Amino acid sequence: MPPLQIRDYSWQQTESTVYLSLPLRGVQPRNSDIFCTENYLKVSYPPFLFEAFLYAPIDDINSKAKIGNDAIVFTLYKKEIGMWEALSLASVDKEMMQKIREKSVLQAQERAQELTKAKAISKRENERYALKIMMEIEEDERKKIENLKENERKKATEDLEAWKAQQKIIAAEEEVKIQREVKICQQKKQIEREKKKSKDKTNHIKTMKSKNTIKGSSANSIFSETLKDDCVPAPRSVGNIKIQFTPRVFPTALRESHVAEEEEWLHKQAEARRILNEDIPELSDLKEEEKNPEWLKEKGNTLFGTENYLAAINAYNLAIRLNNKIPSLYLNRAACHLKLKNLHKTIEDSSKALELLIPHVADNANARMKAHVRRGTAFCQLELYVEGLQDYEAALKIDPSNRILQKDAKKIRNIIQGTELE
């Protein structure tokens, strides 16, 4: 069945605009199909059809159509100012109509392709711009993190230098104190020696006098000569003799050592230190005695006590790079992460510490309990209460009499029960 042509439409115009109204005649608005180009307008809402071969070109991009109140109202903007004699061309045969239709369809297809290309180009430009913005944001974040790390490194270095200076002052004071005590001790010994010599001299004189009394006056001259010959000389002045030993790396004496084996060992140690310094650039600024995991651990503990958790983490990181088999390094770093609310890193470090604390013996029981408590606390703060309760129960198995652990485990059980009830 061919569509019914709409004849009872109305239109008005001004020099720049054409107003066209088409009745819908009870058809649902959603069933309407509108196609418009600069010379052609088609409205299809079955079983009705409206088709107009416009008198003059219009601006089909800015023109509007409004559907409502059982009508479609078009606002068509003219490309050229002027009054039209009619809405549609009067003398249009079927061949010309077909050409206008085909031309309109081609124009619509070309415009659609252009719009698609423009949208694709715009989308690519937007994606490039978004990527550029994201890269700039990430670069800014990276620079901020690098600046924070550099500041923390400088602060840690300053703290380290201050600690070294303080240790030097303490060592100097101890050395002065020791020298003073040694000097006092030497003076006391010298006084005791002088007292003893004086006492011996007095006893000798008394003995000689008693002999002189027995022998009589005839022996006075002989006794005087003997006494002069036996006089004890004055003690020599006190002095210090400095003895310098040949510097040795090994504790044994040179005569007891095997020089070739020692030289080979020292060469291997120097090569190992050189490779270690190349692998870990941070070690290049440290002295030999500071390239010790235990020393870095004590430094991290000191920074943790001053609540400088980021610097403490840096110290533990470097110690772990030197020796990754010390459980206390992971355990202490987990405490720092827990203070900074880095909960996933707390769980990782606590788990690593528990892996290293094997076999389970009495000596590492306290460390295992701390690892379970810190990991359980991190789980609970992540609202993973079941996993947190498992760690607290493991800690209670190690120390069943700990009331704080019992209280915390009870709280977690209540939270889990409350969650299940909800």
C-alpha positions as CSV (number, residue, x, y, z in Angstrom):
1,M,0.0,0.0,0.0
2,P,1.6,3.4,-1.0
3,P,2.0,6.0,1.7
4,L,-0.5,8.8,2.0
5,Q,0.8,12.2,1.0
6,I,0.3,15.1,3.5
7,R,-1.5,18.0,1.9
8,D,-3.0,19.9,4.9
9,Y,0.2,21.4,6.2
10,S,0.7,25.1,6.9
11,W,3.7,27.4,6.5
12,Q,4.8,30.9,7.1
13,Q,7.9,32.8,6.3
14,T,10.0,35.9,7.0
15,E,12.9,37.1,4.9
16,S,15.3,34.8,6.9
17,T,13.1,32.0,8.2
18,V,10.4,29.5,7.1
19,Y,8.0,28.0,9.7
20,L,6.4,24.7,8.6
21,S,3.8,22.8,10.6
22,L,2.8,19.2,9.8
23,P,-0.1,17.4,11.7
24,L,0.7,14.0,13.2
25,R,-2.9,12.8,13.0
26,G,-2.7,10.4,16.0
27,V,0.7,8.9,15.1
28,Q,3.2,8.3,17.9
29,P,6.0,10.9,17.8
30,R,8.6,8.1,18.2
31,N,7.5,6.6,14.9
32,S,8.4,9.8,13.0
33,D,11.4,9.8,10.6
34,I,12.9,13.1,9.4
35,F,15.4,13.6,6.6
36,C,16.5,17.1,5.6
37,T,19.2,18.6,3.4
38,E,19.6,22.1,2.0
39,N,17.2,21.5,-0.9
40,Y,15.1,18.5,0.3
41,L,12.8,17.7,3.2
42,K,11.2,14.4,3.9
43,V,9.0,13.4,6.9
44,S,7.8,9.8,7.2
45,Y,5.4,8.6,9.9
46,P,3.5,5.6,8.5
47,P,1.1,5.5,6.8
48,F,1.7,9.2,6.0
49,L,4.5,10.8,4.0
50,F,5.5,14.5,3.5
51,E,8.0,15.4,0.8
52,A,9.1,18.9,-0.2
53,F,11.6,20.0,-2.9
54,L,12.4,23.4,-1.3
55,Y,12.2,26.6,-3.3
56,A,15.7,27.7,-2.2
57,P,18.6,26.3,-0.2
58,I,18.3,26.3,3.6
59,D,20.8,26.0,6.5
60,D,20.0,22.3,7.3
61,I,22.6,22.2,10.1
62,N,21.1,25.0,12.2
63,S,17.5,24.4,11.3
64,K,15.2,22.8,13.9
65,A,12.3,20.5,14.3
66,K,10.0,20.3,17.4
67,I,7.5,17.5,17.9
68,G,4.6,18.0,20.3
69,N,0.9,18.7,20.5
70,D,0.1,16.3,17.7
71,A,2.3,18.3,15.3
72,I,5.8,18.6,13.9
73,V,6.9,22.3,13.7
74,F,10.0,23.0,11.6
75,T,12.1,26.2,11.8
76,L,14.1,26.4,8.6
77,Y,16.7,29.1,8.2
78,K,17.3,30.5,4.7
79,K,20.8,30.6,3.3
80,E,19.8,33.8,1.3
81,I,17.7,36.6,2.5
82,G,14.4,37.0,0.6
83,M,10.8,35.9,0.3
84,W,9.9,32.6,-1.3
85,E,7.1,32.4,-3.8
86,A,6.2,28.8,-2.6
87,L,7.5,26.2,-0.2
88,S,8.3,23.7,-2.9
89,L,9.4,24.0,-6.5
90,A,6.4,24.0,-8.8
91,S,7.7,22.5,-12.0
92,V,9.5,19.3,-10.9
93,D,9.2,16.1,-12.9
94,K,9.8,12.6,-11.6
95,E,13.3,12.4,-13.0
96,M,14.3,15.7,-11.4
97,M,12.8,14.5,-8.1
98,Q,14.8,11.3,-8.2
99,K,18.0,13.3,-8.9
100,I,17.3,15.6,-6.0
101,R,16.6,12.6,-3.7
102,E,19.8,10.9,-4.8
103,K,21.8,14.1,-4.4
104,S,20.4,14.7,-1.0
105,V,21.2,11.1,0.1
106,L,24.8,11.5,-1.1
107,Q,25.2,14.8,0.6
108,A,23.9,13.3,3.8
109,Q,26.3,10.3,3.5
110,E,29.2,12.6,2.8
111,R,28.3,14.8,5.8
112,A,27.9,11.8,8.0
113,Q,31.3,10.6,7.0
114,E,32.8,14.0,7.6
115,L,31.2,14.1,11.0
116,T,32.5,10.6,11.8
117,K,36.0,11.6,10.8
118,A,35.7,14.8,12.7
119,K,34.5,12.9,15.8
120,A,37.4,10.4,15.4
121,I,39.9,13.2,15.1
122,S,38.4,15.0,18.0
123,K,38.5,11.8,20.0
124,R,42.1,11.2,19.2
125,E,43.0,14.7,20.1
126,N,41.1,14.4,23.4
127,E,42.9,11.1,24.1
128,R,46.3,12.7,23.3
129,Y,45.5,15.6,25.5
130,A,44.3,13.4,28.4
131,L,47.4,11.2,28.0
132,K,49.6,14.4,28.0
133,I,47.9,15.6,31.1
134,M,48.3,12.2,32.8
135,M,52.0,12.1,31.9
136,E,52.4,15.6,33.3
137,I,50.6,14.7,36.5
138,E,52.7,11.5,36.9
139,E,55.9,13.4,36.2
140,D,54.9,16.0,38.9
141,E,54.1,13.1,41.3
142,R,57.4,11.5,40.5
143,K,59.3,14.7,41.1
144,K,57.5,15.2,44.4
145,I,58.4,11.7,45.4
146,E,62.0,12.2,44.3
147,N,62.2,15.5,46.3
148,L,60.8,13.8,49.4
149,K,63.3,11.0,49.0
150,E,66.1,13.4,48.6
151,N,65.0,15.5,51.6
152,E,64.7,12.3,53.7
153,R,68.2,11.2,52.5
154,K,69.7,14.5,53.4
155,K,68.0,14.5,56.8
156,A,69.2,11.0,57.4
157,T,72.7,12.0,56.4
158,E,72.7,15.0,58.6
159,D,71.4,12.9,61.5
160,L,74.2,10.3,60.8
161,E,76.9,13.0,60.7
162,A,75.6,14.5,63.9
163,W,75.6,11.0,65.5
164,K,79.2,10.5,64.3
165,A,80.3,13.8,65.7
166,Q,78.6,13.0,69.0
167,Q,80.4,9.6,69.1
168,K,83.7,11.3,68.4
169,I,83.2,13.7,71.2
170,I,82.2,10.9,73.6
171,A,85.2,8.8,72.5
172,A,87.5,11.8,73.0
173,E,86.1,12.4,76.4
174,E,86.5,8.7,77.3
175,E,90.1,8.8,76.1
176,V,90.9,11.9,78.2
177,K,89.2,10.2,81.2
178,I,91.2,7.0,80.7
179,Q,94.5,9.0,80.4
180,R,93.7,10.9,83.5
181,E,92.9,7.7,85.4
182,V,96.1,6.1,84.2
183,K,98.1,9.1,85.2
184,I,96.6,9.2,88.7
185,C,97.3,5.4,89.0
186,Q,100.9,6.0,88.0
187,Q,101.3,8.8,90.5
188,K,99.8,6.6,93.3
189,K,102.2,3.8,92.4
190,Q,105.2,6.3,92.3
191,I,104.2,7.6,95.7
192,E,103.9,4.1,97.1
193,R,107.4,3.2,95.7
194,E,108.9,6.4,97.2
195,K,107.3,5.6,100.6
196,K,108.6,2.0,100.5
197,K,112.1,3.2,99.6
198,S,112.0,5.8,102.3
199,K,110.9,3.2,104.8
200,D,113.6,0.8,103.7
201,K,116.2,3.5,104.0
202,T,115.0,4.3,107.5
203,N,115.1,0.7,108.5
204,H,118.6,0.4,107.1
205,I,119.8,3.4,109.0
206,K,118.4,2.0,112.2
207,T,120.1,-1.3,111.6
208,M,123.4,0.4,111.0
209,K,123.0,2.4,114.1
210,S,122.4,-0.7,116.2
211,K,125.5,-2.3,114.7
212,N,127.5,0.8,115.4
213,T,126.4,0.7,119.1
214,I,127.6,-2.9,119.4
215,K,131.0,-2.4,117.8
216,G,131.8,0.7,119.8
217,S,133.1,4.1,119.1
218,S,136.1,2.6,117.2
219,A,133.9,1.6,114.3
220,N,132.2,5.0,113.8
221,S,134.5,6.1,111.1
222,I,134.2,2.8,109.2
223,F,130.4,2.8,109.5
224,S,130.1,6.4,108.2
225,E,132.1,5.4,105.0
226,T,130.0,2.3,104.5
227,L,126.8,4.3,104.9
228,K,127.9,6.8,102.3
229,D,128.7,4.0,99.8
230,D,125.3,2.3,100.3
231,C,123.1,5.4,99.8
232,V,120.1,4.6,97.5
233,P,119.9,7.0,94.5
234,A,116.9,9.2,93.9
235,P,114.1,7.6,91.6
236,R,114.1,8.5,88.0
237,S,111.5,10.9,86.5
238,V,108.2,9.4,85.3
239,G,107.8,9.0,81.5
240,N,105.7,7.3,78.8
241,I,107.1,5.0,76.2
242,K,105.0,4.7,73.0
243,I,105.1,1.3,71.3
244,Q,103.8,1.0,67.7
245,F,102.8,-2.4,66.3
246,T,102.7,-3.3,62.6
247,P,99.1,-2.8,61.4
248,R,97.4,-6.1,60.8
249,V,93.9,-7.0,59.4
250,F,94.1,-10.5,61.0
251,P,94.3,-11.0,64.8
252,T,97.2,-13.4,64.6
253,A,100.9,-12.4,64.8
254,L,102.8,-12.1,61.5
255,R,105.1,-15.0,62.4
256,E,102.0,-17.3,62.7
257,S,100.2,-16.2,59.5
258,H,100.2,-17.5,55.9
259,V,100.8,-14.3,53.9
260,A,99.7,-15.7,50.5
261,E,96.3,-17.0,51.7
262,E,95.7,-13.8,53.6
263,E,96.4,-11.6,50.6
264,E,94.1,-13.7,48.4
265,W,91.3,-13.4,51.0
266,L,91.7,-9.6,51.3
267,H,91.7,-9.3,47.5
268,K,88.4,-11.2,47.3
269,Q,86.8,-9.1,50.0
270,A,87.9,-5.9,48.3
271,E,86.4,-7.1,45.0
272,A,83.1,-8.1,46.7
273,R,82.9,-4.7,48.3
274,R,83.5,-3.0,44.9
275,I,80.8,-5.0,43.2
276,L,78.4,-4.3,46.1
277,N,79.1,-0.6,45.9
278,E,78.3,-0.7,42.1
279,D,75.0,-2.6,42.7
280,I,73.9,-0.3,45.5
281,P,74.8,3.3,44.7
282,E,73.6,4.5,48.1
283,L,76.6,2.7,49.7
284,S,79.1,4.9,48.0
285,D,78.4,7.7,50.5
286,L,78.9,5.5,53.5
287,K,82.0,4.5,55.3
288,E,83.1,0.9,55.6
289,E,81.9,0.5,59.2
290,E,78.5,1.9,58.2
291,K,78.0,-0.8,55.5
292,N,76.7,-3.2,58.1
293,P,73.1,-4.4,58.3
294,E,73.2,-4.4,62.1
295,W,74.4,-0.9,62.2
296,L,71.7,0.2,59.7
297,K,69.1,-1.7,61.8
298,E,70.2,0.2,65.0
299,K,70.0,3.5,63.0
300,G,66.5,2.6,61.8
301,N,65.4,1.8,65.4
302,T,66.7,5.2,66.5
303,L,64.8,7.0,63.8
304,F,61.7,5.0,64.6
305,G,62.0,6.1,68.2
306,T,62.0,9.7,67.0
307,E,58.9,9.0,64.9
308,N,60.8,9.6,61.7
309,Y,59.3,6.6,60.0
310,L,60.2,7.4,56.4
311,A,63.9,7.7,57.2
312,A,63.7,4.5,59.3
313,I,62.2,2.7,56.3
314,N,65.1,3.9,54.1
315,A,67.6,2.5,56.7
316,Y,65.8,-0.9,56.8
317,N,65.6,-1.0,53.0
318,L,69.4,-0.5,52.6
319,A,70.0,-3.1,55.3
320,I,67.7,-5.6,53.6
321,R,69.6,-5.0,50.3
322,L,72.8,-5.9,52.1
323,N,71.3,-9.0,53.8
324,N,67.7,-10.2,53.1
325,K,67.8,-13.0,55.6
326,I,67.4,-11.1,58.8
327,P,63.7,-11.4,60.1
328,S,63.9,-8.4,62.4
329,L,64.6,-6.0,59.5
330,Y,61.2,-7.0,57.9
331,L,59.5,-6.9,61.3
332,N,60.7,-3.4,62.1
333,R,59.9,-2.1,58.6
334,A,56.4,-3.6,59.0
335,A,56.0,-1.5,62.2
336,C,57.0,1.7,60.2
337,H,54.5,0.9,57.4
338,L,51.8,0.3,60.0
339,K,52.4,3.7,61.5
340,L,52.2,5.3,58.0
341,K,49.0,3.3,57.2
342,N,50.7,1.4,54.4
343,L,48.6,-1.6,55.3
344,H,49.4,-3.9,52.3
345,K,53.2,-3.4,52.8
346,T,52.7,-4.1,56.5
347,I,51.1,-7.5,55.5
348,E,53.9,-8.3,53.0
349,D,56.8,-7.5,55.5
350,S,55.1,-9.4,58.4
351,S,54.5,-12.4,56.2
352,K,58.2,-12.3,55.0
353,A,59.4,-12.1,58.6
354,L,57.2,-15.2,59.5
355,E,58.7,-17.1,56.6
356,L,62.2,-16.4,57.9
357,L,61.3,-17.2,61.6
358,I,61.5,-21.0,61.0
359,P,61.8,-23.3,62.8
360,H,59.5,-22.2,65.6
361,V,61.6,-22.2,68.7
362,A,61.4,-20.4,72.0
363,D,64.1,-17.9,71.0
364,N,62.0,-16.5,68.1
365,A,58.6,-16.8,69.8
366,N,58.4,-13.0,70.7
367,A,59.3,-12.0,67.1
368,R,56.6,-14.4,65.7
369,M,54.0,-13.0,68.1
370,K,54.8,-9.4,67.0
371,A,54.6,-10.4,63.3
372,H,51.2,-12.0,63.8
373,V,49.9,-9.0,65.7
374,R,51.1,-6.4,63.2
375,R,49.7,-8.4,60.2
376,G,46.4,-9.0,62.1
377,T,46.2,-5.2,62.9
378,A,46.7,-4.4,59.2
379,F,44.0,-6.9,58.1
380,C,41.5,-5.4,60.6
381,Q,42.2,-1.9,59.4
382,L,41.4,-3.2,55.9
383,E,38.2,-4.6,57.3
384,L,39.4,-8.2,56.7
385,Y,38.4,-9.3,60.2
386,V,38.5,-13.1,59.6
387,E,42.1,-13.0,58.5
388,G,42.9,-10.6,61.3
389,L,41.3,-12.9,63.9
390,Q,43.4,-15.8,62.5
391,D,46.6,-13.9,63.2
392,Y,45.5,-12.8,66.7
393,E,44.7,-16.4,67.5
394,A,48.1,-17.5,66.3
395,A,49.7,-14.9,68.5
396,L,47.6,-16.1,71.5
397,K,48.9,-19.7,70.9
398,I,52.4,-18.3,71.4
399,D,51.5,-16.2,74.5
400,P,48.1,-17.5,75.9
401,S,48.3,-15.3,79.0
402,N,48.5,-12.0,77.2
403,R,45.4,-10.1,78.3
404,I,45.7,-7.4,75.7
405,L,45.7,-10.0,72.9
406,Q,42.7,-11.7,74.5
407,K,40.8,-8.5,74.7
408,D,41.6,-7.5,71.0
409,A,40.6,-11.0,69.8
410,K,37.3,-10.8,71.6
411,K,36.6,-7.4,69.9
412,I,37.3,-8.8,66.5
413,R,35.0,-11.8,67.1
414,N,32.2,-9.4,68.2
415,I,32.7,-7.4,65.0
416,I,32.6,-10.6,62.8
417,Q,29.4,-11.8,64.6
418,G,27.8,-8.3,64.2
419,T,28.6,-8.3,60.4
420,E,27.1,-11.8,60.0
421,L,23.9,-10.8,61.8
422,E,23.5,-7.8,59.5
